[in-house]
Amino acid sequence: MNGEPWRATSDGVVLACRLTPKGRRDAIDGVATLSDGSRVLVARVREPPEDGRANDALCALVSKTLGVPASRVRLVAGAKGRLKQVAVSGDPDAIGARLRALIKDETSRRAPLRSS
């Protein structure tokens, strides 16, 4: 089992996310382990789950948090559910390193990761 909630692809990474819409803020709150043992990034957005608005907000949050252009982030699975797969195009090693740093920072601070 991979302990990271993403997997490298030939053109970037695919993040496994659990999204909570209609939150108080837009934030990546860390990593959770699901009942099947898989790991996901836990995210919340202020947008409601209507007309894809929460999905768009998740992509914008990932883009801003990772410092990549919005055009490089897209939802690839889970449009109607809480569990999502988000593809981020770019160098998989660099994106993975940024994700590891974000998770490490979150673990050491014990505070949510927020987009600024």
Secondary structure, DSSP 8 states (H G I E B T S, - for coil): --SSSEEEETTEEEEEEEEE-S-SS-EEEEEEE-TTS-EEEEEE-SS-SSTTHHHHHHHHHHHHHHT--GGGEEEEE-TTSSEEEEEEES-HHHHHHHHHHHHHHHHHHTS-EE--
